[in-house]
Every structure is written in structure tokens, then in C-alpha cells.
Amino acid sequence: MWNSLIRGYSNSSNPRESIFLYSRMMGAGFTPNKFTFPFVLKACSLESAFMEAIGIHVHVVKLGFGSQVFVQNALLHVYAVCGLIQSARQLFDDLSERSLVSWNSMIGGYSQVGCCKEAFSLFRAMRDSGMELDNFTLVNLLSICSETGNSDMGRFLHLYIEINEVETDLFVKNALVDMYAKCGDLVSAQTLFDRMPEKNVVSWTSMVGAYAQHGFLDLARCEFDKMSEKNVVSWNAMISCYLQHGLFQKVFDLFAEMEALAVQPNEATLVSVLTACSQLGDLMTGKKTHMYIRNNNIQPSVTLCNSLIDMHAKCGPIDVALHLFRQMSERNVVSWNVMIGDLAMHGRALNAIDLFTRMQNDGVPPDGITFVGVLCACSHGGFLDTGRHYFDTMSLVYGVPREIEHYACMVDLVGRGGCLQEAVELGDMPMKPDVVVWGALLGAFRIHGNMEIGKQVLKQLLELEPLDGGGLYVLISNMFCEANRWDDVKRVRKLMKDKGIRKGRALSLIEIDGDVHEFVVEDKRHGISS
């Protein structure tokens, strides 16, 4: 009876109950047998409960079931799924008898942790031992090719299938399409897709994701619209595509279409929508999304909470974001980074620095993004000495290497504070300065009216790519305008013309009745006259 219940729950939507039942069974004085272990270990693999699996492994050895093939395979599978790849390999090497399940579990484990070389080495050993592979083997190997972008090994597998006339199922065909798509060979992916006699939602989603990943938005949308059946992954692939390319209104349109068709969004959908709200400053849609989460009793994960906090902060109500942050029962380093960065953006430098102190007191180690937020806060607050202290100690005390973003923040900090010589010396950094660093320098020189150093920066800019330097050329031109140095203005503008540099158009966004409208100079699209 215990085994029947444990087996039933291991195949249910609540596999953790199997682990609880196993503990209750042991506590009641019943000894597990060879039929108990495979199912409770299956539940451990589904729940990634590796500590419980280790305890059960001890019971297996103590009770003398360590040589049972089904028990060995179950142990191997749970270690591989939980990422304990060395333990899994040790168990695999010690197996007295290796079945196809054993080989597939080990190859699948290597696939999961991205060990392409080891997975294919095991595949060769499998073939040498005379063991015939199956579709699970092929899917595992193709998956690792997809994740690592190893098109050569992927093509080798495809050739192996063709030469040996291996009979493949829809899962393998989908894995082949996905492999070519993620490796950038869209022609081969489309050719295989077109030849498939049977397609499912995974097949279509692979093609949508492939075109989206490589920036072919129209082709991605065309494939998306052709789909007779769409699941939430398909919608997310298209939404993510629009989000990555800055088409935020299309993100909202697709989300509205999902709601109209009663497609239940998942966390990835909601995170994408909230990110679009953050980028566009659309507080109304952000609030509606937040209300949707509440009304549907969705228990937000740490990731979703972070998105909600960032949305409110980026769209204005920083105190609401701070309230949500304080309510979180669990936080990760991203949570702290989002809140520190957003407080800095709102000019609340002291709050950001205080939060950084709390982060350390809570034992959360900061990373590079944390220090970008802290240094930005110091810059906005004018805390020169505090900023210098954190910049000096970030690598020595916290073990966080200085990146170009940190140098840019420091250049901005000391430049705003009038320490122009220090700002110039920071420009002599271990890496080549980028446009952000030069922009911070120019901003400082513009504030303090130092035209001569501005000219020196212009010489450095000539070494940069035109697309990188466009905004900075305009900034230099404006600096010379303010100083009435019209000959220098003409020279800069001629340089821009000769290099084909164009100033990007500026635009304004305004939210009216929940709709965000975009305006540029002399915009006639909205039919609004002054």
C-alpha cells in the first residue's frame, strides 16, 4: 500500500508528497524494497531534492539494494538531474551492468550542465560497447549542441541519422530544427521544418524563436500567425522578440490578444510585460499587470517581484517599489541591485547607500551591478569621498573586479565635483574607454567650461566608430556653441558630415488615459494642433 501511494504521487503534479510518504513509512517501521526506491527517487529528481536523494542513497546501501539495476538507474538519474555530475559519473563507472537507461541518464546529465565534450565522448563509448542508441539519446545530444552552439557536432549527428537510417520520432525532428535554429543555420532549420510530415506546437515555436533570435521580426510574426495551435511558450517567444527589439507597444498588443483568447500567461510573460512597462514608462499598464497578478492569486517568485519593483520605480512611484521590496520574504542579489539602482536614479543617494549597508548586514555578497548603483548614487548625491572609498575597496575588500562601467561612474562623480584632473587620470584605465566614459568626461568639462580638454577628447573620438561617437560629437558642438567658438562648431559639424554621422532623433513620451503617445519635433501624426 505504501509503494502504491508513493508510486502514484511520483507520477502526479505533487511529487514531493512521495518523499513525505517515504519518511512516514520509515517512521512507521516499514522497510522499503526494490520497488519503493525507483519511485521515491523519481520524485526527488522532479523536485530537485538532492539532499533527500543522498539520504535515500544511504538507505539503499544499508539495506543491500545497491546492486539492483532499477535502483542504480534511479540514483544515477537523480544525481544527473540535480547537477551532481561527478557523483553521477562515479556511480555510472561503478555500475556492474549498464542498460540503455544508464547511458541516457549519464548523457542527459552532461547535456544539462553543458559538458559537450564529455557527452559525445560517452556517446562514442556507448557505440563501442555495442549499445544501440534511441531517440532519447539523440534528443539529449542535440540539446547540448543547441545550448552550446556546436553546429559541427549537430551536423555530425544529423549525418549519423541519415547514413544509418535511424528511425526518428517528432521529438528528434524538433530537436534537429531547434539545433540548426540556435546555431544560426536558418536555411537548414527551415528546410527540415518544411519537410516534416507532422508538426506540433514545439516545431512551430522553434521556427518563431529562431527568426526572432536573429532579428527577422516579420518572418517570426509570419510563422507565428500561421500556427493553428499556440501555447504560452509560443506567445512568449513572440513577445520576447518584440521586447528585445524595443517594440514595447507590440508587447502590450500581444499580451492583450492573449487575454482576449483566454490564454493563461505564465511568469515569463508577466516579466516581459512589466519590463516593457519599465522601458516605456507606462505606469497604467504596469498597474493593470500588477492587478492581474493579485486577482489571479499568482504567488510571485523572486524574479517576478523584482520586475514589479523595477516597473514601479522606473515609472515613478519609488515609494511603492520600496514598499514591495520590504514585503519580500526572499530576496536575491538582483532584488538588492534593482532597488539600489532605482533609488540612485531617483536621486535618493542616502537611501541607496543605506540599503547597500543593509545588504551587507544581511550577508548578501554584492556584485559588479551593485557597485554601479552605489557609485551612481554617490555621483547624484555629490558624495565624492564615499564614492572613492567604494571604488577603492570593491576589488580589494569585496573581490569584485572593476569594469568599464565603474570607471565611467567614477569619471562622472569626480567630474561633477570639479576634480577635472582626476577625471582625466581615470580615463587612463586598463581597458579602452568607451563612449560612456568620454561622455562623462565631456559632461564634466561642459559644466566647468574647460574647452581645451574638450578638444583633446575630440581627437580621441576620431578613433571610435562613427555610430559610437554620434551623440558625443553633438555634445562637443554644443560646448563650442556655448563658448561662441563658431569656427570650432563648423569644424565639428563638417567632421560629422564627412564621417556620415547623424544625430539620433529625440522623442518625448506622454501617457494619456492609459495609452502612451510618442512625439518628435513637428510631429503631425496625432492630429493635435497648438
Number of C-alpha atoms within 10 A of each C-alpha: 6 15 19 12 14 27 21 15 20 24 14 13 9 13 22 21 18 26 24 12 17 23 13 13 16 11 10 9 8 11 12 17 14 16 14 17 26 23 26 28 29 24 26 29 24 18 16 17 19 19 11 15 24 16 10 20 19 11 16 21 11 10 13 11 18 18 13 14 19 18 22 24 26 23 29 27 26 28 28 26 25 21 17 15 20 13 14 24 18 11 16 21 11 11 18 10 12 16 13 15 18 21 22 26 26 28 28 25 27 27 27 20 16 17 17 22 13 14 23 17 11 17 21 11 13 18 11 10 9 8 14 10 15 16 17 19 21 24 21 23 25 28 23 26 28 25 17 15 17 17 19 11 18 23 16 11 17 17 12 12 14 11 9 8 9 13 10 14 12 16 15 21 22 25 23 27 27 28 30 26 26 25 20 18 15 19 11 15 22 16 11 15 21 11 10 13 7 11 14 14 15 19 21 23 24 25 26 27 27 28 24 23 19 14 15 14 18 11 15 23 17 12 17 21 12 10 16 9 12 17 14 14 18 21 21 23 23 23 25 24 26 23 20 14 11 14 15 22 18 16 25 20 12 17 21 12 13 15 12 9 9 9 14 10 16 12 16 17 20 22 20 23 25 30 21 27 28 24 15 20 21 26 23 17 19 23 16 13 18 17 12 13 16 12 9 8 9 11 11 16 13 16 16 18 22 25 25 27 26 26 30 26 25 23 18 17 14 21 13 14 26 18 11 15 21 11 11 14 7 11 17 12 14 17 19 23 25 21 25 29 25 26 27 25 18 16 17 18 26 16 15 27 20 12 18 22 11 13 18 11 10 9 8 14 14 19 16 18 20 22 24 24 27 29 33 28 29 29 25 18 16 16 18 18 12 15 22 15 11 17 20 12 12 18 13 11 9 13 13 17 11 17 14 17 18 22 25 25 25 27 29 28 29 27 26 23 17 15 15 20 11 13 25 17 10 18 21 11 13 11 10 9 18 16 17 19 23 23 21 23 26 26 21 24 22 22 13 15 16 15 17 10 16 22 15 10 18 19 11 11 19 13 9 14 12 16 13 14 24 20 17 21 24 19 17 25 21 16 23 22 15 13 14 11 14 13 10 17 21 14 12 19 17 13 14 18 11 9 14 11 20 16 13 10 7 8 10 9 13 13 14 10 6 13 13 16 11 13 14 12 9 6 12 10 9 9 7 7 6 3
